[in-house]
Amino acid sequence: MGLVGAVLLVVTIFLRPQEVFPFLQGLGFLNIVTGLAVLGIIIEFASGRTRSAWTPQLPYLLAFAIWCFLCTLVKTGRGELMHTVNTVAFSTIFMLVIAYATRGYHRFAVMAVTLVGIAVALSSFGIVQSQGEFECIIISGEDLAAGDKSTGTPTGRSCVLSPRECDEDARRDGMDMGEGSEFLCEKPGPFHTFTIGHGRVRWRGVLADPNELALAIGAAFAFCFALYSSLETKMRHAFFLGVLGLAAFCVIQTQSRGGVLVLAAVLGAYFIRRYGYKGAFAGVSMALPLIMFGGRGGEEAESSSLERLGALYEGVDMFRASPIFGVGQGQFVENYFITAHNSYLLAAAELGLPGLFLFSMLLYVSMKIPYVVAFHWVDDLDERLRPFALSLFVAFVGILIGITFLSFCYHAMLFIYLGLAGALYGAVKQTSHEFRIKVSWKEYLAVLTADVAIMSFLFVYTRIKGAP
């Protein structure tokens, strides 16, 4: 039951069926699925199927969550605690559900297949979306007031460059737009989705940003390597190349420079680590189309870069003003008009240096688990887990690059992958009882030094560039 709940939870978080079928939204579908997953974990502990709750990530996860609540209380009072619950607490629950529900080779493999299946579905939806024609899409005043620009209604009127064409047609035809509504000129896609930024494909919910969609596809694609190694049929070549083709084409259509880097890094990291530097040629060959055709250019890309520079500049100032508690969890956008677009800066600006350190340690330990399993000798290891450990490590390589350009400190997707690291630890412990993940004081010092180096670099970089 725990695995079923975990699979349903991951599908719900990524594919958002409750937004495709409105009756599910009224039922509180996400809350129901989350409750089912948690109940499944409780039953498994009660029945003895899962015996140990330990994973080496737990101390850092709990310390990070507590520090988030403490910073919120210190900087904003109790009024903002519910926001912290809705972000940090729920992401923590998601991580623990995955960590305990997918322990064991078969369960871990099922979750890997689920993530690859979701990536294929998202890539397919994105490709269909990219092939549409530009239409006028109206967004209601209610959705705009709620900050939701992912929900709109195509009018069937074609447009070419800007929403101004849609406004002029609507006025000429006497169309009632509704108070506070506005038009977009975008490409409609499956399940009432549509592009953003004049043609950049995206999904909805936690993946309503094209950059986040690209990161999700790139990270999930890493598990294709493990599935390819596990399959014994000749069709595995077609499977791998087919998924790669879908993922690469969709990432290109997101026009996400960070997404291109993530998928290229996943390809490069796997082939170099698996086949040595001779494998670099294969990785570069597969990533070359992404590098050539992916990302954005021109005035729009330059404007986006300037906005992000401004966010970096302000984030560094927030950290300097309060290096211990930051401005409070979730308060970056209350102090600047956009988010940080850098997870490490976001953690420092909102949670101070202690928060950045705890966030970094959570990432470090989570990445160390698959690294040790994939590349070191482990007594009594179920060897079937090693390809999945390598895939998870490669996924983390892509994620660490991707979150350099995204605000992912509390993102559900990141915590799902952190949960997979915990699940891998538990799966290894089922046969290798002496398996341990230890962190030395030198590693603590190295992580702290890296955090200080990141903030020092951002300070120097933003002061040289200056505020936009």
Secondary structure, DSSP 8 states (H G I E B T S, - for coil): -HHHHHHHHHHHHHH-HHHHSHHHHHTTHHHHHHHHHHHHHHHHHHHTSS-----TTHHHHHHHHHHHHHHHHHHH-GGGHHHHIIIIIHHHHHHHHHHHHT-SHHHHHHHHHHHHHHHHHHHHHHHHHHTS--EEEEE-HHHHHTT--S--EEEEEE-SS-HHHHHHHHHHHT----TT-EEEEE-B-GGG-B-BTTTB---SGGG-SHHHHHHHHHHHHTHHHHHHHH--STTHHHHHHHHHHHHHHHHHHHT-HHHHHHHHHHHHHHHHHHHGGGHHHHHHHHHHHHHHH-S--HHHHHHHHHHHHHHHHHHHHHHHH-TTTTT-TT-HHHHSSS--S-HHHHHHHHHHHHHHHHHHHHHHHHHHHHHHHHHS--TT--TTHHHHHHHHHHHHHHHHHHTTSS--TT-HHHHHHHHHHHHHHHHHHTT-TT------HHHHHHHHHHHHHHHHHHHHHHHHH---
